[in-house]
């Protein structure tokens, strides 16, 4: 899947959504004005000529527009907490990090593996515990505040491969910018529906007035009109919801296949939805509000209102030879599987069975090398390839148990990231003083206790461990999170020189924590063109070239390769990055984040060209590219290549 083309598609969908919503609001205003004119505006006053209708109609128009606008704003504002707020608004509960339920443990493992492969922080994990249907959704404003929510039916009915397919589908929405559009759509739908709610209240007021004093008939008529017009508006809003959602779901199915490198998982989940009596239906009262962001249909809707392509169409897109008769066999197999299984003497022990269900492979080893980032990395932007998924699973399973458990709780996760950011040989005296001054002796001692295991980690495992710790870090109070960000910077500069590994980790965590604290302020796609950011492109490419080469001559050659990629034919003079490169580098990244998606693609192509100029990719270069891509909100994970660099 072309990530940058999908980003452009999301921008187009956003513009189309605004246009369609404006047209729907205009139609509602016209209908309300017609009712107001008929009931109040065209009658003569005391036998004289009819009064002017303009002030009355203008007032009703402004009132309707203000009501819809304020209601939409209020609903979107109520979801400003990001993905978790959206999930909780429909009754989902957060899955505990220390859960002992094997099914929930498996869910957490799968989501963590997918996040590592995608190069994004682990999202909040939520469960709709009372929903037997097979369904899921992802919500949030950016990857840093995302939440992935599944129903109990997913855990009860799906195999691990099928669950992986569903989660990979949802992560495509996380990576491709669909989530912010989904939240906007939730708010707009609520704004239109609020007219019907207001109509019911007006009828109640009019009925009471009529019974007490008489004369409430006109008020009741206005109330009825509000209900009718409100639901007419809701009818058109549902059409908008379906139109915006359908094409994205087909793309997300294809992304899940590219991600997991197999069709059996997501196709199997879709088949079970088709064969299961509950299907993907939800029982919650406000299911229509999230229908456009679900894995499957929220209920039985007319084809006109369907937010997803027909199930058989989705299945056959994945398995062209699939026959509908096979659903009967699948349904029978699911019924048999649901029956209590007789005890059988299995050779595997109970703990081993539980471990296998949770996806833990005893004795798994961390991959000793990091693949080269070739130009093919761009093809996997937003949708990691299957090899990345397998490596991510191996990394996740092979992380030391003590570090994985420490990453699950806020205070111990704090110690983990501080130990990761400290010197590769362990916290130095100056760094230990910084930690003790910022957080006290308890955290300082915890960091010391974890340092020995952190030092033994292969460099390739550093960012995955930080990704696992991120959900716990988000639970720290805002003031403590700010102290974390300040302390990470101080640790990087403690010895007077900036180690690239330390800088990458600190920059990534600062960026993610900042966006998680204020989800609605997460940047949206920019509108700048490449020439407007010329100096920033030159600066970022210079830092990447210098960071990956041992001498200035090689750095200059790598930089020239990048310049010819992004500014072909132009003569640009090489200027090495300054000694204090961090501040101008970050200003340049902020500037590049305002580029159009297609321009970001050209920049990343240039960076990949610079990194591969010497046909060797170090872990430091791979991490730097990942940090740059995260800063540009273009998640480009490690690519599949033929060249390798030692870890």
N, C-alpha and C positions, 0 to 999 in steps of 0.2 A: 504494500500500500504506500502511496506517495503522501507522506506526512504533510509536506508543505502545501500540496494541492488540497488536502483535506482541511488545512487551516484556512485556505482561501475559501473553501466551500462553506465553512462555519461562518466566516464573515458575510458571505452572500446570504446564508440562511438568516443571520441576524438582521440584515437589511430587509429581507423579504418579510420577516416576522414583524418588524416595525411598520412596514407599509400596510400589510394585511390588517394589523391591529388598528392602525389609524382609520382604515376604510371601515372596519367593523364599528369603531366608536362613532364615526361619522353617520353610519346608518342608524345606530341606536339614538344618537342625538336627533336625527331627522324624525324618527318614529315618535320619540318623546315630545318633540315640538308639535307634531301633528295632533297628538292626544291633548296637549295643553291648549292648543288653539281651538280644538273642537269643544272642549269642556269649559274653557274659561275665556277664550280670546275673541270669539266672533260674535258674541251677543251684544246687542245695543244697550246703552246705559240710559235708564229711565225714559225709554221710548225714543231717545235721540239716536244719532248715527253711531255706528260701531266704533269703539275706541281703537287707538293704534295698537297693533299687535307686536310691533318691533321690540319695545322694552320687555314685554312679557316673554317673548320667544328668546330674546337674547339672555334674559335671566335664567330661563330653564336650560338653555344650551350650556351656559357657563356652569350651572349647578351640576348637570350630568357629567360634563368633562371633569370638573373638580372632584366629583364623587368617585369616578372611575380612576382618575389619576392618583388621588390620595389613598384609595383602597389598595391599588397595585403597589404603590410606594410602601405602604404599611406592611403588606405581606412580604415583599422582598426584604424590607428592613428586619422583619421578624426572623428571617433566615440568614441574617448577616453573620451568624456564628459559623457558617460554612456547612460542610457536608454532614457533620454530626448533628447540627441543628435540624437539617432537612430530615434525616433519618428519625430523629426523636419526635419530630412533628407528626409522623405517621405511625408512631407507637413502637418503633424499634428500640432495642436495648443494646448497649455496648457489650461485646464479648470480653470477659475478663482475660487479662494477659496470662494469668496463672490458672486458667480453667483446667480441670482434670477430665472433662467430658471428652472422650476420644474423637467424637464427631466435630466438636468445636475446635479441638486441638488440630485436627486435620485441616479444617477451614483456615485457621490461623497460619499453619505452615504453608498452605498453597498460596495464600495472599502474600505472605512474606517473600516467598520464592519469586512470584511474579513481579513484585516491587523491585527486588534486587536485579532481576533480569532487565527491567525497564529503566533502571537508573533513576528511580523516584523514591521519595520517602515512603515508608509503610503507612498506608491510610488507617483511619479508624475503622474498626471491624464491628459491624452491627448485625443483629438478628431480629427478624420478625418471628417471634417464638410461637405465635398462635396461627400461623398461616401454613396450611398443609400443601398448598400449591407450590409448584416449582417456579421460582422467580427471583429476581435480584435487580439491584440498581446501584449506580455510583452517583454521588452528589458532591458538590463543592464548587468553589470558585477557581481553585488551582490544585495542582498535585499536593501542595503543602497542607491544605486543609481538607483533603478529600476523605470521604467515607465510602466504604463498600458494604452494602447491606444485602443479606440473603434471607430467604424464608426457611422455616424449619423443613419444608418439603425438599429443599435442595439437599439438606444434610441427610434426610431419611431415605431419599429415593435415588440419589446420584452416586455413581462410583467416583473414585478420586480423579480419573481422567475426565469424566464428564464435568465434575466440579471445576477442574482446571479450565476446561473450555468455556464455561460460564464466566469464571473470573477473568479470563483473558479477554472475553467480549466486553466486560465492564471496564477493564483497564484501557481498552481502546478509547472509550469515552473520556476517561481521565486524561489520557495523553493528547487527544485531538481537540481539546477545547470545547467539547460538547456540554460540559457540566454548567458553565456559567449561563449558556443559552437556556438550559433546562430550568434554572432557577428564575430567570427572567420570565419564561413562559408560565411558570407557576404563579408568579405575581400578576401577570396580565389576565390569566384566567380568573383569578380571584376578583380582580377589579371589575370584570364584566359581570360575574355572578352576583356581586354585591347588590346590583340593582334589583334582582329578584328578591333578595332578603329584605331590602328596603321596602319593596312593594308589599310584602306580607305584614310588615309593621305598620305601614300606612293604612292598610285595610283594617287592622286591629284598632288603630286610632279612630278611623272614620266610623267604624261600626259602633264604637263606644259613644262617639259624639252624636251619632244619629239616634241612638237609643235614649240619650239624655235630653238633647235639645232639638233633634231633627236637623235636616240640612246636611247630613254627612254623605249623601249619595254621591256627590261629585268627588269627595275625597276617596270614597271606596272605589269609584271608577278609575281614578288616578292610580290607586294602589294596584288594581287589576292590570292596568296598562303597564305599570312598572314590572310586574311579574312576567307578563307576556313578552314585553320588550327585553327584559333581562334574560329570559330563557332563549329568545331569538338570538340575542348577542352571544349567549353561551353556546348555542348551536354553531354559530360561525367560528367561535373560539375553538371549539372541538375540531372543526374542520382544519383550522390552522394548526392545531396541535398534531393532528394526524399527518398533515402534509409535511410539517417540519421533521417529524420523527421517522417516517417510513424509510426514506433513503439512507438515513444514518444507521439504521439497524442492519440493513444488508451489508453495508461497509464494515460494521463491527463484527459480523459473522466471519467475513473474509479475513479481517485482521486477527481474529482468534485462531484461525487455521494457520495463518502465517506465523503467529506467535508460537504455538505449540507444535507445529510441524506435523500435525495429524488431524484428520477430520472426525475420527471416531468419537472424540470427547464431546465437542459441541453438537455434532449430529445426534449422538446418543441422547443428550439432554433434550433436544428438540423432539426426538421420537417419543421419549417418555412423557413429555408434556402432551403430545397428541394422543398417547395411549391411556394416560391417567385420567380418571374421572374428574379430579379437581383441576387438571391441566395446569395452567399458570395463573388461574383466577385468584384474586385477593378478596378477603372478606371485610377489610377495613372500610369505614364509611367514606373516607375521602380518597379512595383509590384513584378516581379520575384525575386528581390533582397531580399525581406522579405517573400517570399512565404512559406519558411520552418518554420516560427515562427507564422503563423497566426492560428486562430481558425478554419477557413474553407479554401477551395481552393481559390487562388487569381484569377483564371480564368478557362476557359475550357481547360484542358490539357489532352493529351493522357495519358492513364492509366500508361504508362511507366514513365511519368514525374510527376505523382500525388504525392503531398507531404502529402496527408492524405488518410486514408482508405476511400472506397466509403461511401457516406452518409447513404445509407440504411444499410450497414454493421455496421456503428457506432450506428444507431438508434436501430437496432435489438440486438446489444450487451447490450443496456440499457433496451429495452423492447422486449423480444424475440417474443412476439405474434404480433408485429406490421405488418400491411398489407399496401402495397404500395397504394392501392385504397384510403386510408384515407387522402392522400396528397391532393386529389381533394377537399374534404370537408374543409380541413385546408385552402387551397388557396381561396375558396369562402368566408370563414369567414374573412380572412384577407382583401379581397376586400371590404366587407361590413363594416368592422371596419374603413377602410380608407375613407369611404364616410362621408361627414359632418353630424354630429349627430344633430338631432332636439333637441331643448331645452326641458328638462323635469324637472318638479318640484321635485327636490331631497330634502330629509329632511336634508342632511348634508349641512353646510354652505360652501361657496367657500374657505375660509381659511382652513376649516377642510379637504376638498377634496385635496387641495394643500399639506397639511401636510401629508395626507395618501399617496399621490403619492410620496412624498419625503421620505416616510418610517419613519416618526416620530410618535410615539405612545404617545399621551398626558398622563401624569401621570405615565409613566413607572418608575419603581423603580430599583435602583442598587441592584443586588443580595447581600444579607447580609452575605453570606459565600463563601469561596473559596473551590472548590472540592479538595479532596486529590489527590496527585500525586502517583498513584500506578504504578506497573510495566507496566501496559497497556499504560502508557504515551508514551512508545517507539513505540507502534504500531501506534500512531498518529503523529510520527515525520514527518514533512514535509507535512502532510495532516491532519489537525485537524478534530476531529469527530463532528458530528452534534450538540451534546450538547454544545460543545465549541462555535460553531457558534451562537447558540441561546443566550448563555450568553453574548457573545461579542456584539450582537445586542442590548441586554438589557442595557449593560454598556454604549454603545455609545449613545443610545437615552436618558439615564437618567443623563448624565453629565450636570452640570449646564450650561445654555445657555451662560452666561457671560464668562465662562472659555472656552467653545467650540469656541466662536467667537474670544476670545483673542488668541487662539492657531492658528488662521488662518493668522495672519500678522506677519512679521519678528520681529519687536520690541516688540510687545505685547506677542508673543510666547516666546521671550527671558525672559520676566518677568515671564511667566508661569513656565518655567523650573527652574528658579532661586528660585521661591517660593516653587516649589515641592522639590527641593534639600535642602532647609533650614530645620531647626529643625521642628519636627512634631508639635510643639507648636507655630510655626511661627518663622520668622527670629529673631535670638538673636542679642544683640548689636554688638558683634564681626562680625557676619555675615552681618549685615546691613552696617558696615563700609567697609567690603570687596566689597560688591556690589556697594556702592557709589564710592569707589576709582577706581573700574574697569570700571564702565559705567556712572557715573555721577548721579546727583540728580533726573533727570527725570525717569530713569529706577528704581532707588531706590524707588521713590514714587509709581511707577506702581506696583512694587513687594509688597509694603505695602498695596496697594489697593486691590490686589488679595489674599493676605495672609489669610484673614478671610474665604473666600470660599474654599481655598485649604486645610486649616486645617480641615474643615468639611468633606472632601472627605474620603470615606472608603479607607483603604490602597489598596484594590484590584483595585481601579480605577486610581492609580497613573501612572503606566506604560502605560495603554491605553491613558491617557491624554498626556503623553510625546510622544507617537506614533503619535497622531494627530498634535502635534506641530512640529514634525520633518521636514515636507516639508517646512514650513515657516523658520525654522532655517537654512536650506540649502541655502536660498536666501541671508543670511547675507554675507557681504564681507569676504574673507578668513581670513584676519587679525582679524576681529571681532569674527569669529568662533573660532579661536585659543584662543582669550581672554575668550570666553565662556568656553572652555575646561579647561583652567587654573583656572578660577573662580570656576567652579564646584568642582575641587579638593580642592581649598582653603576653600570652604564652608563646605565640608565634614570633614576637619581637624580643623575647626575653634575653636571648644570647647575642643580640646585635646583628644577626643575619637571619634571613627568611628562608627556611627550608620549604621547598615546593610542596612536599607532602603535607606538612603542617598547615601551610597556607590554604591549600585546596580544601582540606577538611573544615577549617575555620570558616572560610568564605561560604561553603555550601551550607553549613549549619546556621550561620547568621542569616543567610538569604531565606532559608526555609522557616526558621523560627519567626522572622519578621513577617512573612506572608501569613503564617498560621495565626499570629496574634490579631491581624486585621485582614480577614479573608477578602472582604469586598474591595480592598485597595490593591489586591493582586493585579499586576499590569495586564492590560488587554493587548491584542495585536496592534502594533503601531502602523503608521502611515508614511513614514519617511522612506525616501529612495536612497540608493547606495551613495550617490555623489554627496549627499548632505552629511554623510557620516564618514567621509574619506579619512580624516585624521584618526578617528577611532579605530577604523579597520587596520590602518597602518600600525597603530600602537599595539593592538591585540595580537596581530600576526608577529610583530617583533618580539613580544614577550614569549609567545609559543615557540618561535624559532630559537631564541636564546636559551629557553629552558630545556630544550631537547638536544642541544649540541654542546660539545665539550670545548669548542673554541669559536672565536668570532667569525672566522672565515667560513666555517660550516654553517653557522647561524645565518650569515648573510646569504649564502646560497639557498638555504631553506626558505628564508624570507622572500627572496626573489621569485622562487617557485610559487609561493602564495600570491605575490603581487601580480604575476602573469596570469594566474588563475582568476583573480577577481577584477583586475584592471588590465586586461590584455593590451599589449602594444604601448603602454604608457611608460615613460622613463621616470622612475621614482628613486630618490636617493635613500640609501640605507642609513638609518640612524638607530644605533643600539639603544635598548630601553635604559632609562636612568637607574642609578643604584637604588633609589627609593621608588620603585616602579609600582608598588601596590595601589596607592591612591589614584594616580592617573589611569592605571589599568582598570580599576573598578568604575571610574567615571566613564571610561570608554565603553565598558560593558553595558552600563545604564543607557548610554546613547544608542548602542546597537540594538537594545531591546525595543526601541521605538521604530525599528525597520519593518517594512512589509515582509510577510512570510517568504516570498520569493527572493527578496534581498538577503534574508537570513540564510537561506539555502546556499547562496553564492558565497557568503562569508564562511560558513562551515566547510564548504568544498575547499576553500582556500586554506583553512586551518588543517584539514586532513592532508592536503597536498604538502604543506610544510612539515607536518609530523612524519610523513612517509618519504620525505626527500632522501633520507639515509637508509631506507629499507629496513629500519629497525624501530620498534616502538617500545619505549620504557613504560613502566607502571606510572611514573610521574607524568609523562605526556598523556597517557590514557586518562588519568585522573583530572589533569588540567583541562582536557577537552570536555570531559563530563561536566566539570564545574562551569565552563564557558557556556555549554549548551543549556545547562540548568538556568544560568543567568539570562539567557535569551529565550527561555521557556520553549525550547525545542529539544526534548529529551532524546539524545542519541546514545544508545548503549554501546558497549564494546562490540565491534563488528567481527564477523567471521573472516579470517584471512589465512594466508599461507605462511606469512613470516611470523616469527615469534621472538619475544624478548624475555629474558629471564626475569623472574619475579624477585 
